[in-house]
């Protein structure tokens, strides 16, 4: 468990493993540059023997201001995922791990999906008698309105020319629409106040309505940045995108802005997919940054 001021933060793992070689994962990749910091990232974030980045799918539960907030819901079980088969037909004990952390689905008051990609909305629903039904039926689910409009089957993100169209096949239908149908979604935007300690910030680029969760409590702060930062290599090289970033120039601008903000206020940075201790602080290094992995 982490603490951010008075906020208690619980980590729930869904999946971990090798994913892609860095040369395929990073847009703008440079081998010599990667090799300069790779030893410090091995093996928690990079596996030399497989030449692959090492990644997690994970969620965070915050006990804050008298409520319980779940940030991001992984890939989910039993979903058909032709776009990224490695995240399809999963059968993980995610809910058992949540219970081990002390939380049943009905304990969650608010679910926040940073964005509506395949690996951030999965546990929104589970299969029950052949239908996808909400896993957290008593929770209010917060998505960005921009994101909902973009990934709707009629929206731009679903068009074949969009970067994530194939990757996100079936995702809106089985993990978002059932919540809209149940009337448990609140569409939000920049500056939305979740509680006294939590404000949502728009961080567009990876997807157009990507939300950063800004947590401030008792003089400490944390930025839950989800996929603005997939891997520690992007702290050293903030101009390296992933191929899954919808708007590549905007993704670079947002990553730099968020890292500058984190460095300036010594905020804990909590991305969606980091291995190791799953979070870091960052400090400026030349015109880029470097991660500091000590637990808070
Ligand atoms: Zn992701």
Boltz pocket constraint, residues with backbone or C-beta under 6 A from the ligand:
constraints:
  - pocket:
      binder: B
      contacts: [[A, 117], [A, 119], [A, 120], [A, 227], [A, 272], [A, 273]]
      max_distance: 6.0
